[in-house]
Amino acid sequence: MTAAIYIDPLVIQPVIDGEWHRIRLTEIPAPGQIITMLCGASGAAMFQLSDDERRRQRGIPRQCERCDAIYRHERGIPLRQNRTGRP
Ligand SMILES: [Zn+2]
């Protein structure tokens, strides 16, 4: 028996050095697998509960500007000044 946990790829935003990045995923990466963000940054995938990350960072990480710009450009979403909200 499996208990499937579905993850929406749109909500996966890997954090590197306190910055949220965006990534285009076609499948769930394996832990430790090197994944590359839209901006070109890469790192080994690590899964954590988002609550843990927020506690560790003591605040909400910044959005990577380059990933955000690329993501918005691809989707035709205009850049916005207020980056605190979620799309
Ligand atoms: Zn980025």
PDB file of the backbone (N, CA, C, O) and the ligand in Angstrom, with CONECT records:
HET     ZN  A 101       1
ATOM      1  N   MET A   1       0.849  -1.202   0.000  1.00  0.00           N
ATOM      2  CA  MET A   1       0.000   0.000   0.000  1.00  0.00           C
ATOM      3  C   MET A   1       0.880   1.246   0.000  1.00  0.00           C
ATOM      4  O   MET A   1       1.814   1.360   0.794  1.00  0.00           O
ATOM      5  N   THR A   2       0.577   2.155  -0.879  1.00  0.00           N
ATOM      6  CA  THR A   2       1.325   3.415  -0.853  1.00  0.00           C
ATOM      7  C   THR A   2       0.411   4.541  -0.408  1.00  0.00           C
ATOM      8  O   THR A   2      -0.795   4.518  -0.655  1.00  0.00           O
ATOM      9  N   ALA A   3       0.989   5.502   0.234  1.00  0.00           N
ATOM     10  CA  ALA A   3       0.283   6.725   0.595  1.00  0.00           C
ATOM     11  C   ALA A   3       0.931   7.846  -0.202  1.00  0.00           C
ATOM     12  O   ALA A   3       1.952   8.398   0.208  1.00  0.00           O
ATOM     13  N   ALA A   4       0.346   8.175  -1.320  1.00  0.00           N
ATOM     14  CA  ALA A   4       0.956   9.160  -2.209  1.00  0.00           C
ATOM     15  C   ALA A   4       0.823  10.566  -1.639  1.00  0.00           C
ATOM     16  O   ALA A   4      -0.231  10.962  -1.141  1.00  0.00           O
ATOM     17  N   ILE A   5       1.905  11.293  -1.727  1.00  0.00           N
ATOM     18  CA  ILE A   5       1.882  12.710  -1.334  1.00  0.00           C
ATOM     19  C   ILE A   5       2.092  13.512  -2.606  1.00  0.00           C
ATOM     20  O   ILE A   5       3.167  13.470  -3.206  1.00  0.00           O
ATOM     21  N   TYR A   6       1.080  14.229  -3.009  1.00  0.00           N
ATOM     22  CA  TYR A   6       1.174  14.991  -4.249  1.00  0.00           C
ATOM     23  C   TYR A   6       1.747  16.371  -3.976  1.00  0.00           C
ATOM     24  O   TYR A   6       1.310  17.082  -3.071  1.00  0.00           O
ATOM     25  N   ILE A   7       2.728  16.728  -4.778  1.00  0.00           N
ATOM     26  CA  ILE A   7       3.372  18.033  -4.631  1.00  0.00           C
ATOM     27  C   ILE A   7       3.133  18.826  -5.901  1.00  0.00           C
ATOM     28  O   ILE A   7       3.447  18.365  -6.998  1.00  0.00           O
ATOM     29  N   ASP A   8       2.586  19.999  -5.754  1.00  0.00           N
ATOM     30  CA  ASP A   8       2.352  20.864  -6.901  1.00  0.00           C
ATOM     31  C   ASP A   8       3.686  21.499  -7.309  1.00  0.00           C
ATOM     32  O   ASP A   8       4.278  22.245  -6.529  1.00  0.00           O
ATOM     33  N   PRO A   9       4.162  21.207  -8.525  1.00  0.00           N
ATOM     34  CA  PRO A   9       5.467  21.757  -8.925  1.00  0.00           C
ATOM     35  C   PRO A   9       5.503  23.275  -8.901  1.00  0.00           C
ATOM     36  O   PRO A   9       6.570  23.874  -8.772  1.00  0.00           O
ATOM     37  N   LEU A  10       4.338  23.897  -9.024  1.00  0.00           N
ATOM     38  CA  LEU A  10       4.308  25.359  -9.032  1.00  0.00           C
ATOM     39  C   LEU A  10       4.652  25.955  -7.668  1.00  0.00           C
ATOM     40  O   LEU A  10       5.063  27.112  -7.580  1.00  0.00           O
ATOM     41  N   VAL A  11       4.486  25.176  -6.622  1.00  0.00           N
ATOM     42  CA  VAL A  11       4.773  25.729  -5.300  1.00  0.00           C
ATOM     43  C   VAL A  11       6.174  25.359  -4.824  1.00  0.00           C
ATOM     44  O   VAL A  11       6.589  25.746  -3.732  1.00  0.00           O
ATOM     45  N   ILE A  12       6.897  24.607  -5.649  1.00  0.00           N
ATOM     46  CA  ILE A  12       8.269  24.262  -5.273  1.00  0.00           C
ATOM     47  C   ILE A  12       9.185  25.425  -5.610  1.00  0.00           C
ATOM     48  O   ILE A  12       9.410  25.739  -6.779  1.00  0.00           O
ATOM     49  N   GLN A  13       9.705  26.053  -4.580  1.00  0.00           N
ATOM     50  CA  GLN A  13      10.622  27.163  -4.771  1.00  0.00           C
ATOM     51  C   GLN A  13      11.826  26.929  -3.867  1.00  0.00           C
ATOM     52  O   GLN A  13      11.816  27.312  -2.697  1.00  0.00           O
ATOM     53  N   PRO A  14      12.868  26.296  -4.417  1.00  0.00           N
ATOM     54  CA  PRO A  14      14.027  25.957  -3.594  1.00  0.00           C
ATOM     55  C   PRO A  14      14.688  27.200  -3.002  1.00  0.00           C
ATOM     56  O   PRO A  14      14.771  28.242  -3.653  1.00  0.00           O
ATOM     57  N   VAL A  15      15.152  27.078  -1.772  1.00  0.00           N
ATOM     58  CA  VAL A  15      15.830  28.185  -1.101  1.00  0.00           C
ATOM     59  C   VAL A  15      17.329  27.922  -1.076  1.00  0.00           C
ATOM     60  O   VAL A  15      17.783  26.892  -0.579  1.00  0.00           O
ATOM     61  N   ILE A  16      18.091  28.867  -1.619  1.00  0.00           N
ATOM     62  CA  ILE A  16      19.550  28.805  -1.568  1.00  0.00           C
ATOM     63  C   ILE A  16      20.027  30.092  -0.913  1.00  0.00           C
ATOM     64  O   ILE A  16      19.737  31.186  -1.396  1.00  0.00           O
ATOM     65  N   ASP A  17      20.750  29.959   0.176  1.00  0.00           N
ATOM     66  CA  ASP A  17      21.290  31.137   0.855  1.00  0.00           C
ATOM     67  C   ASP A  17      20.212  32.163   1.187  1.00  0.00           C
ATOM     68  O   ASP A  17      20.436  33.365   1.046  1.00  0.00           O
ATOM     69  N   GLY A  18      19.058  31.703   1.620  1.00  0.00           N
ATOM     70  CA  GLY A  18      18.009  32.620   2.045  1.00  0.00           C
ATOM     71  C   GLY A  18      17.247  33.275   0.907  1.00  0.00           C
ATOM     72  O   GLY A  18      16.494  34.224   1.127  1.00  0.00           O
ATOM     73  N   GLU A  19      17.436  32.775  -0.312  1.00  0.00           N
ATOM     74  CA  GLU A  19      16.692  33.331  -1.439  1.00  0.00           C
ATOM     75  C   GLU A  19      15.814  32.254  -2.069  1.00  0.00           C
ATOM     76  O   GLU A  19      16.265  31.139  -2.331  1.00  0.00           O
ATOM     77  N   TRP A  20      14.551  32.610  -2.305  1.00  0.00           N
ATOM     78  CA  TRP A  20      13.662  31.696  -3.009  1.00  0.00           C
ATOM     79  C   TRP A  20      14.009  31.730  -4.481  1.00  0.00           C
ATOM     80  O   TRP A  20      14.119  32.799  -5.083  1.00  0.00           O
ATOM     81  N   HIS A  21      14.180  30.562  -5.052  1.00  0.00           N
ATOM     82  CA  HIS A  21      14.393  30.481  -6.488  1.00  0.00           C
ATOM     83  C   HIS A  21      13.214  29.759  -7.113  1.00  0.00           C
ATOM     84  O   HIS A  21      12.426  29.105  -6.429  1.00  0.00           O
ATOM     85  N   ARG A  22      13.111  29.890  -8.419  1.00  0.00           N
ATOM     86  CA  ARG A  22      12.092  29.140  -9.143  1.00  0.00           C
ATOM     87  C   ARG A  22      12.770  28.107 -10.009  1.00  0.00           C
ATOM     88  O   ARG A  22      13.896  28.294 -10.470  1.00  0.00           O
ATOM     89  N   ILE A  23      12.058  27.007 -10.223  1.00  0.00           N
ATOM     90  CA  ILE A  23      12.634  25.909 -10.983  1.00  0.00           C
ATOM     91  C   ILE A  23      11.537  25.275 -11.825  1.00  0.00           C
ATOM     92  O   ILE A  23      10.367  25.258 -11.445  1.00  0.00           O
ATOM     93  N   ARG A  24      11.941  24.761 -12.963  1.00  0.00           N
ATOM     94  CA  ARG A  24      10.996  24.076 -13.842  1.00  0.00           C
ATOM     95  C   ARG A  24      11.184  22.583 -13.620  1.00  0.00           C
ATOM     96  O   ARG A  24      12.221  22.033 -13.993  1.00  0.00           O
ATOM     97  N   LEU A  25      10.217  21.928 -13.030  1.00  0.00           N
ATOM     98  CA  LEU A  25      10.360  20.508 -12.719  1.00  0.00           C
ATOM     99  C   LEU A  25       9.422  19.661 -13.553  1.00  0.00           C
ATOM    100  O   LEU A  25       8.255  20.004 -13.747  1.00  0.00           O
ATOM    101  N   THR A  26       9.944  18.553 -14.043  1.00  0.00           N
ATOM    102  CA  THR A  26       9.084  17.608 -14.745  1.00  0.00           C
ATOM    103  C   THR A  26       8.835  16.392 -13.865  1.00  0.00           C
ATOM    104  O   THR A  26       7.940  15.588 -14.127  1.00  0.00           O
ATOM    105  N   GLU A  27       9.649  16.272 -12.809  1.00  0.00           N
ATOM    106  CA  GLU A  27       9.439  15.200 -11.850  1.00  0.00           C
ATOM    107  C   GLU A  27      10.010  15.635 -10.510  1.00  0.00           C
ATOM    108  O   GLU A  27      10.786  16.588 -10.432  1.00  0.00           O
ATOM    109  N   ILE A  28       9.622  14.935  -9.466  1.00  0.00           N
ATOM    110  CA  ILE A  28      10.142  15.268  -8.142  1.00  0.00           C
ATOM    111  C   ILE A  28      11.600  14.818  -8.050  1.00  0.00           C
ATOM    112  O   ILE A  28      11.899  13.642  -8.255  1.00  0.00           O
ATOM    113  N   PRO A  29      12.498  15.741  -7.745  1.00  0.00           N
ATOM    114  CA  PRO A  29      13.902  15.346  -7.648  1.00  0.00           C
ATOM    115  C   PRO A  29      14.141  14.421  -6.450  1.00  0.00           C
ATOM    116  O   PRO A  29      13.442  14.500  -5.440  1.00  0.00           O
ATOM    117  N   ALA A  30      15.132  13.552  -6.581  1.00  0.00           N
ATOM    118  CA  ALA A  30      15.520  12.705  -5.461  1.00  0.00           C
ATOM    119  C   ALA A  30      16.331  13.547  -4.485  1.00  0.00           C
ATOM    120  O   ALA A  30      17.042  14.462  -4.900  1.00  0.00           O
ATOM    121  N   PRO A  31      16.233  13.248  -3.193  1.00  0.00           N
ATOM    122  CA  PRO A  31      17.064  13.985  -2.228  1.00  0.00           C
ATOM    123  C   PRO A  31      18.536  13.862  -2.598  1.00  0.00           C
ATOM    124  O   PRO A  31      19.026  12.765  -2.867  1.00  0.00           O
ATOM    125  N   GLY A  32      19.232  14.982  -2.610  1.00  0.00           N
ATOM    126  CA  GLY A  32      20.641  14.969  -2.963  1.00  0.00           C
ATOM    127  C   GLY A  32      20.902  15.181  -4.439  1.00  0.00           C
ATOM    128  O   GLY A  32      22.033  15.444  -4.847  1.00  0.00           O
ATOM    129  N   GLN A  33      19.854  15.065  -5.241  1.00  0.00           N
ATOM    130  CA  GLN A  33      19.997  15.292  -6.678  1.00  0.00           C
ATOM    131  C   GLN A  33      20.271  16.772  -6.936  1.00  0.00           C
ATOM    132  O   GLN A  33      19.645  17.642  -6.332  1.00  0.00           O
ATOM    133  N   ILE A  34      21.210  17.047  -7.837  1.00  0.00           N
ATOM    134  CA  ILE A  34      21.528  18.444  -8.153  1.00  0.00           C
ATOM    135  C   ILE A  34      20.435  19.000  -9.053  1.00  0.00           C
ATOM    136  O   ILE A  34      20.144  18.447 -10.113  1.00  0.00           O
ATOM    137  N   ILE A  35      19.848  20.076  -8.626  1.00  0.00           N
ATOM    138  CA  ILE A  35      18.797  20.712  -9.412  1.00  0.00           C
ATOM    139  C   ILE A  35      19.234  22.131  -9.771  1.00  0.00           C
ATOM    140  O   ILE A  35      19.930  22.797  -9.004  1.00  0.00           O
ATOM    141  N   THR A  36      18.814  22.571 -10.937  1.00  0.00           N
ATOM    142  CA  THR A  36      19.224  23.886 -11.432  1.00  0.00           C
ATOM    143  C   THR A  36      18.026  24.816 -11.537  1.00  0.00           C
ATOM    144  O   THR A  36      17.000  24.460 -12.116  1.00  0.00           O
ATOM    145  N   MET A  37      18.163  26.000 -10.976  1.00  0.00           N
ATOM    146  CA  MET A  37      17.076  26.971 -10.956  1.00  0.00           C
ATOM    147  C   MET A  37      16.990  27.707 -12.299  1.00  0.00           C
ATOM    148  O   MET A  37      17.868  27.580 -13.152  1.00  0.00           O
ATOM    149  N   LEU A  38      15.925  28.469 -12.458  1.00  0.00           N
ATOM    150  CA  LEU A  38      15.751  29.229 -13.694  1.00  0.00           C
ATOM    151  C   LEU A  38      16.923  30.183 -13.934  1.00  0.00           C
ATOM    152  O   LEU A  38      17.318  30.405 -15.079  1.00  0.00           O
ATOM    153  N   CYS A  39      17.479  30.747 -12.862  1.00  0.00           N
ATOM    154  CA  CYS A  39      18.548  31.733 -13.004  1.00  0.00           C
ATOM    155  C   CYS A  39      19.906  31.087 -13.220  1.00  0.00           C
ATOM    156  O   CYS A  39      20.882  31.782 -13.501  1.00  0.00           O
ATOM    157  N   GLY A  40      19.984  29.754 -13.093  1.00  0.00           N
ATOM    158  CA  GLY A  40      21.251  29.072 -13.296  1.00  0.00           C
ATOM    159  C   GLY A  40      21.898  28.584 -12.012  1.00  0.00           C
ATOM    160  O   GLY A  40      22.828  27.778 -12.052  1.00  0.00           O
ATOM    161  N   ALA A  41      21.409  29.070 -10.859  1.00  0.00           N
ATOM    162  CA  ALA A  41      21.945  28.586  -9.590  1.00  0.00           C
ATOM    163  C   ALA A  41      21.576  27.115  -9.427  1.00  0.00           C
ATOM    164  O   ALA A  41      20.521  26.681  -9.890  1.00  0.00           O
ATOM    165  N   SER A  42      22.440  26.356  -8.773  1.00  0.00           N
ATOM    166  CA  SER A  42      22.125  24.944  -8.581  1.00  0.00           C
ATOM    167  C   SER A  42      22.527  24.491  -7.189  1.00  0.00           C
ATOM    168  O   SER A  42      23.342  25.124  -6.518  1.00  0.00           O
ATOM    169  N   GLY A  43      21.942  23.391  -6.777  1.00  0.00           N
ATOM    170  CA  GLY A  43      22.251  22.842  -5.462  1.00  0.00           C
ATOM    171  C   GLY A  43      21.626  21.465  -5.340  1.00  0.00           C
ATOM    172  O   GLY A  43      20.819  21.054  -6.174  1.00  0.00           O
ATOM    173  N   ALA A  44      22.015  20.758  -4.284  1.00  0.00           N
ATOM    174  CA  ALA A  44      21.459  19.429  -4.037  1.00  0.00           C
ATOM    175  C   ALA A  44      20.082  19.570  -3.397  1.00  0.00           C
ATOM    176  O   ALA A  44      19.904  20.328  -2.444  1.00  0.00           O
ATOM    177  N   ALA A  45      19.119  18.839  -3.928  1.00  0.00           N
ATOM    178  CA  ALA A  45      17.752  18.923  -3.419  1.00  0.00           C
ATOM    179  C   ALA A  45      17.672  18.419  -1.982  1.00  0.00           C
ATOM    180  O   ALA A  45      18.259  17.394  -1.633  1.00  0.00           O
ATOM    181  N   MET A  46      16.934  19.161  -1.156  1.00  0.00           N
ATOM    182  CA  MET A  46      16.708  18.737   0.215  1.00  0.00           C
ATOM    183  C   MET A  46      15.260  19.083   0.556  1.00  0.00           C
ATOM    184  O   MET A  46      14.793  20.192   0.299  1.00  0.00           O
ATOM    185  N   PHE A  47      14.568  18.119   1.135  1.00  0.00           N
ATOM    186  CA  PHE A  47      13.153  18.352   1.443  1.00  0.00           C
ATOM    187  C   PHE A  47      12.976  18.656   2.923  1.00  0.00           C
ATOM    188  O   PHE A  47      13.503  17.953   3.785  1.00  0.00           O
ATOM    189  N   GLN A  48      12.229  19.710   3.201  1.00  0.00           N
ATOM    190  CA  GLN A  48      11.945  20.086   4.577  1.00  0.00           C
ATOM    191  C   GLN A  48      10.537  20.631   4.652  1.00  0.00           C
ATOM    192  O   GLN A  48       9.969  21.073   3.653  1.00  0.00           O
ATOM    193  N   LEU A  49       9.984  20.595   5.842  1.00  0.00           N
ATOM    194  CA  LEU A  49       8.702  21.258   6.034  1.00  0.00           C
ATOM    195  C   LEU A  49       8.945  22.754   5.986  1.00  0.00           C
ATOM    196  O   LEU A  49       9.932  23.247   6.531  1.00  0.00           O
ATOM    197  N   SER A  50       8.048  23.473   5.335  1.00  0.00           N
ATOM    198  CA  SER A  50       8.264  24.910   5.169  1.00  0.00           C
ATOM    199  C   SER A  50       8.306  25.636   6.513  1.00  0.00           C
ATOM    200  O   SER A  50       8.959  26.672   6.639  1.00  0.00           O
ATOM    201  N   ASP A  51       7.617  25.100   7.508  1.00  0.00           N
ATOM    202  CA  ASP A  51       7.657  25.721   8.834  1.00  0.00           C
ATOM    203  C   ASP A  51       9.073  25.742   9.390  1.00  0.00           C
ATOM    204  O   ASP A  51       9.502  26.726   9.991  1.00  0.00           O
ATOM    205  N   ASP A  52       9.801  24.629   9.179  1.00  0.00           N
ATOM    206  CA  ASP A  52      11.169  24.540   9.668  1.00  0.00           C
ATOM    207  C   ASP A  52      12.051  25.587   9.013  1.00  0.00           C
ATOM    208  O   ASP A  52      12.877  26.224   9.665  1.00  0.00           O
ATOM    209  N   GLU A  53      11.860  25.754   7.709  1.00  0.00           N
ATOM    210  CA  GLU A  53      12.686  26.699   6.980  1.00  0.00           C
ATOM    211  C   GLU A  53      12.432  28.121   7.482  1.00  0.00           C
ATOM    212  O   GLU A  53      13.371  28.892   7.683  1.00  0.00           O
ATOM    213  N   ARG A  54      11.172  28.458   7.679  1.00  0.00           N
ATOM    214  CA  ARG A  54      10.866  29.817   8.139  1.00  0.00           C
ATOM    215  C   ARG A  54      11.469  30.071   9.515  1.00  0.00           C
ATOM    216  O   ARG A  54      11.965  31.160   9.802  1.00  0.00           O
ATOM    217  N   ARG A  55      11.415  29.039  10.363  1.00  0.00           N
ATOM    218  CA  ARG A  55      11.940  29.215  11.710  1.00  0.00           C
ATOM    219  C   ARG A  55      13.456  29.421  11.654  1.00  0.00           C
ATOM    220  O   ARG A  55      14.019  30.260  12.357  1.00  0.00           O
ATOM    221  N   ARG A  56      14.096  28.619  10.787  1.00  0.00           N
ATOM    222  CA  ARG A  56      15.539  28.697  10.686  1.00  0.00           C
ATOM    223  C   ARG A  56      15.977  30.052  10.128  1.00  0.00           C
ATOM    224  O   ARG A  56      16.982  30.618  10.557  1.00  0.00           O
ATOM    225  N   GLN A  57      15.217  30.551   9.180  1.00  0.00           N
ATOM    226  CA  GLN A  57      15.599  31.805   8.525  1.00  0.00           C
ATOM    227  C   GLN A  57      15.188  33.021   9.347  1.00  0.00           C
ATOM    228  O   GLN A  57      15.646  34.136   9.096  1.00  0.00           O
ATOM    229  N   ARG A  58      14.336  32.802  10.311  1.00  0.00           N
ATOM    230  CA  ARG A  58      13.793  33.911  11.108  1.00  0.00           C
ATOM    231  C   ARG A  58      13.213  34.983  10.208  1.00  0.00           C
ATOM    232  O   ARG A  58      13.561  36.159  10.309  1.00  0.00           O
ATOM    233  N   GLY A  59      12.348  34.569   9.351  1.00  0.00           N
ATOM    234  CA  GLY A  59      11.712  35.513   8.449  1.00  0.00           C
ATOM    235  C   GLY A  59      11.518  34.854   7.108  1.00  0.00           C
ATOM    236  O   GLY A  59      11.917  33.709   6.896  1.00  0.00           O
ATOM    237  N   ILE A  60      10.914  35.571   6.226  1.00  0.00           N
ATOM    238  CA  ILE A  60      10.659  35.020   4.910  1.00  0.00           C
ATOM    239  C   ILE A  60      11.823  35.363   3.994  1.00  0.00           C
ATOM    240  O   ILE A  60      12.189  36.531   3.865  1.00  0.00           O
ATOM    241  N   PRO A  61      12.410  34.349   3.355  1.00  0.00           N
ATOM    242  CA  PRO A  61      13.547  34.623   2.450  1.00  0.00           C
ATOM    243  C   PRO A  61      13.146  35.541   1.315  1.00  0.00           C
ATOM    244  O   PRO A  61      11.970  35.670   0.974  1.00  0.00           O
ATOM    245  N   ARG A  62      14.146  36.170   0.745  1.00  0.00           N
ATOM    246  CA  ARG A  62      13.901  37.043  -0.395  1.00  0.00           C
ATOM    247  C   ARG A  62      13.670  36.204  -1.636  1.00  0.00           C
ATOM    248  O   ARG A  62      14.153  35.077  -1.748  1.00  0.00           O
ATOM    249  N   GLN A  63      12.925  36.775  -2.562  1.00  0.00           N
ATOM    250  CA  GLN A  63      12.739  36.131  -3.867  1.00  0.00           C
ATOM    251  C   GLN A  63      13.953  36.445  -4.725  1.00  0.00           C
ATOM    252  O   GLN A  63      14.390  37.594  -4.792  1.00  0.00           O
ATOM    253  N   CYS A  64      14.495  35.436  -5.376  1.00  0.00           N
ATOM    254  CA  CYS A  64      15.596  35.666  -6.330  1.00  0.00           C
ATOM    255  C   CYS A  64      15.046  36.510  -7.481  1.00  0.00           C
ATOM    256  O   CYS A  64      14.100  36.115  -8.162  1.00  0.00           O
ATOM    257  N   GLU A  65      15.654  37.674  -7.682  1.00  0.00           N
ATOM    258  CA  GLU A  65      15.141  38.602  -8.697  1.00  0.00           C
ATOM    259  C   GLU A  65      15.213  38.026 -10.103  1.00  0.00           C
ATOM    260  O   GLU A  65      14.305  38.224 -10.910  1.00  0.00           O
ATOM    261  N   ARG A  66      16.294  37.312 -10.394  1.00  0.00           N
ATOM    262  CA  ARG A  66      16.459  36.786 -11.747  1.00  0.00           C
ATOM    263  C   ARG A  66      15.440  35.689 -12.031  1.00  0.00           C
ATOM    264  O   ARG A  66      14.830  35.667 -13.100  1.00  0.00           O
ATOM    265  N   CYS A  67      15.255  34.777 -11.072  1.00  0.00           N
ATOM    266  CA  CYS A  67      14.253  33.728 -11.258  1.00  0.00           C
ATOM    267  C   CYS A  67      12.861  34.342 -11.417  1.00  0.00           C
ATOM    268  O   CYS A  67      12.074  33.919 -12.264  1.00  0.00           O
ATOM    269  N   ASP A  68      12.579  35.330 -10.603  1.00  0.00           N
ATOM    270  CA  ASP A  68      11.265  35.963 -10.635  1.00  0.00           C
ATOM    271  C   ASP A  68      11.027  36.602 -12.004  1.00  0.00           C
ATOM    272  O   ASP A  68       9.953  36.467 -12.590  1.00  0.00           O
ATOM    273  N   ALA A  69      12.058  37.307 -12.504  1.00  0.00           N
ATOM    274  CA  ALA A  69      11.929  37.987 -13.798  1.00  0.00           C
ATOM    275  C   ALA A  69      11.729  36.969 -14.925  1.00  0.00           C
ATOM    276  O   ALA A  69      10.894  37.162 -15.808  1.00  0.00           O
ATOM    277  N   ILE A  70      12.502  35.891 -14.881  1.00  0.00           N
ATOM    278  CA  ILE A  70      12.401  34.861 -15.933  1.00  0.00           C
ATOM    279  C   ILE A  70      11.028  34.194 -15.884  1.00  0.00           C
ATOM    280  O   ILE A  70      10.379  33.998 -16.911  1.00  0.00           O
ATOM    281  N   TYR A  71      10.600  33.849 -14.670  1.00  0.00           N
ATOM    282  CA  TYR A  71       9.305  33.188 -14.489  1.00  0.00           C
ATOM    283  C   TYR A  71       8.167  34.068 -15.010  1.00  0.00           C
ATOM    284  O   TYR A  71       7.273  33.601 -15.715  1.00  0.00           O
ATOM    285  N   ARG A  72       8.222  35.346 -14.649  1.00  0.00           N
ATOM    286  CA  ARG A  72       7.166  36.260 -15.070  1.00  0.00           C
ATOM    287  C   ARG A  72       7.181  36.493 -16.583  1.00  0.00           C
ATOM    288  O   ARG A  72       6.137  36.582 -17.228  1.00  0.00           O
ATOM    289  N   HIS A  73       8.383  36.588 -17.119  1.00  0.00           N
ATOM    290  CA  HIS A  73       8.509  36.785 -18.554  1.00  0.00           C
ATOM    291  C   HIS A  73       7.887  35.607 -19.298  1.00  0.00           C
ATOM    292  O   HIS A  73       7.156  35.796 -20.271  1.00  0.00           O
ATOM    293  N   GLU A  74       8.180  34.386 -18.836  1.00  0.00           N
ATOM    294  CA  GLU A  74       7.659  33.181 -19.477  1.00  0.00           C
ATOM    295  C   GLU A  74       6.142  33.132 -19.439  1.00  0.00           C
ATOM    296  O   GLU A  74       5.500  32.651 -20.372  1.00  0.00           O
ATOM    297  N   ARG A  75       5.585  33.627 -18.366  1.00  0.00           N
ATOM    298  CA  ARG A  75       4.148  33.544 -18.196  1.00  0.00           C
ATOM    299  C   ARG A  75       3.414  34.817 -18.590  1.00  0.00           C
ATOM    300  O   ARG A  75       2.188  34.897 -18.506  1.00  0.00           O
ATOM    301  N   GLY A  76       4.184  35.812 -19.021  1.00  0.00           N
ATOM    302  CA  GLY A  76       3.569  37.059 -19.422  1.00  0.00           C
ATOM    303  C   GLY A  76       2.971  37.841 -18.269  1.00  0.00           C
ATOM    304  O   GLY A  76       2.020  38.604 -18.438  1.00  0.00           O
ATOM    305  N   ILE A  77       3.551  37.635 -17.083  1.00  0.00           N
ATOM    306  CA  ILE A  77       3.083  38.366 -15.911  1.00  0.00           C
ATOM    307  C   ILE A  77       3.956  39.612 -15.757  1.00  0.00           C
ATOM    308  O   ILE A  77       5.182  39.501 -15.725  1.00  0.00           O
ATOM    309  N   PRO A  78       3.352  40.786 -15.662  1.00  0.00           N
ATOM    310  CA  PRO A  78       4.176  41.994 -15.518  1.00  0.00           C
ATOM    311  C   PRO A  78       4.919  42.003 -14.184  1.00  0.00           C
ATOM    312  O   PRO A  78       4.431  41.479 -13.183  1.00  0.00           O
ATOM    313  N   LEU A  79       6.096  42.602 -14.189  1.00  0.00           N
ATOM    314  CA  LEU A  79       6.842  42.747 -12.939  1.00  0.00           C
ATOM    315  C   LEU A  79       6.060  43.650 -12.009  1.00  0.00           C
ATOM    316  O   LEU A  79       5.372  44.574 -12.444  1.00  0.00           O
ATOM    317  N   ARG A  80       6.172  43.373 -10.740  1.00  0.00           N
ATOM    318  CA  ARG A  80       5.462  44.223  -9.791  1.00  0.00           C
ATOM    319  C   ARG A  80       6.455  44.723  -8.749  1.00  0.00           C
ATOM    320  O   ARG A  80       7.509  44.130  -8.521  1.00  0.00           O
ATOM    321  N   GLN A  81       6.084  45.821  -8.136  1.00  0.00           N
ATOM    322  CA  GLN A  81       6.965  46.416  -7.141  1.00  0.00           C
ATOM    323  C   GLN A  81       6.900  45.656  -5.828  1.00  0.00           C
ATOM    324  O   GLN A  81       7.912  45.446  -5.159  1.00  0.00           O
ATOM    325  N   ASN A  82       5.702  45.253  -5.479  1.00  0.00           N
ATOM    326  CA  ASN A  82       5.512  44.562  -4.207  1.00  0.00           C
ATOM    327  C   ASN A  82       5.841  43.085  -4.348  1.00  0.00           C
ATOM    328  O   ASN A  82       5.115  42.330  -4.994  1.00  0.00           O
ATOM    329  N   ARG A  83       6.964  42.682  -3.723  1.00  0.00           N
ATOM    330  CA  ARG A  83       7.388  41.303  -3.860  1.00  0.00           C
ATOM    331  C   ARG A  83       7.072  40.477  -2.621  1.00  0.00           C
ATOM    332  O   ARG A  83       7.557  39.355  -2.482  1.00  0.00           O
ATOM    333  N   THR A  84       6.289  41.008  -1.751  1.00  0.00           N
ATOM    334  CA  THR A  84       6.030  40.276  -0.507  1.00  0.00           C
ATOM    335  C   THR A  84       4.893  39.283  -0.672  1.00  0.00           C
ATOM    336  O   THR A  84       4.830  38.288   0.050  1.00  0.00           O
ATOM    337  N   GLY A  85       3.991  39.542  -1.619  1.00  0.00           N
ATOM    338  CA  GLY A  85       2.869  38.642  -1.802  1.00  0.00           C
ATOM    339  C   GLY A  85       3.244  37.434  -2.626  1.00  0.00           C
ATOM    340  O   GLY A  85       4.314  37.403  -3.234  1.00  0.00           O
ATOM    341  N   ARG A  86       2.396  36.460  -2.654  1.00  0.00           N
ATOM    342  CA  ARG A  86       2.646  35.293  -3.494  1.00  0.00           C
ATOM    343  C   ARG A  86       1.819  35.430  -4.761  1.00  0.00           C
ATOM    344  O   ARG A  86       0.727  35.999  -4.740  1.00  0.00           O
ATOM    345  N   PRO A  87       2.343  34.906  -5.865  1.00  0.00           N
ATOM    346  CA  PRO A  87       1.631  35.022  -7.137  1.00  0.00           C
ATOM    347  C   PRO A  87       0.314  34.256  -7.156  1.00  0.00           C
ATOM    348  O   PRO A  87      -0.391  34.266  -8.166  1.00  0.00           O
TER     349      PRO A  87
HETATM  350 ZN    ZN A 101      17.308  32.247  -8.832  1.00  0.00          ZN2+
END
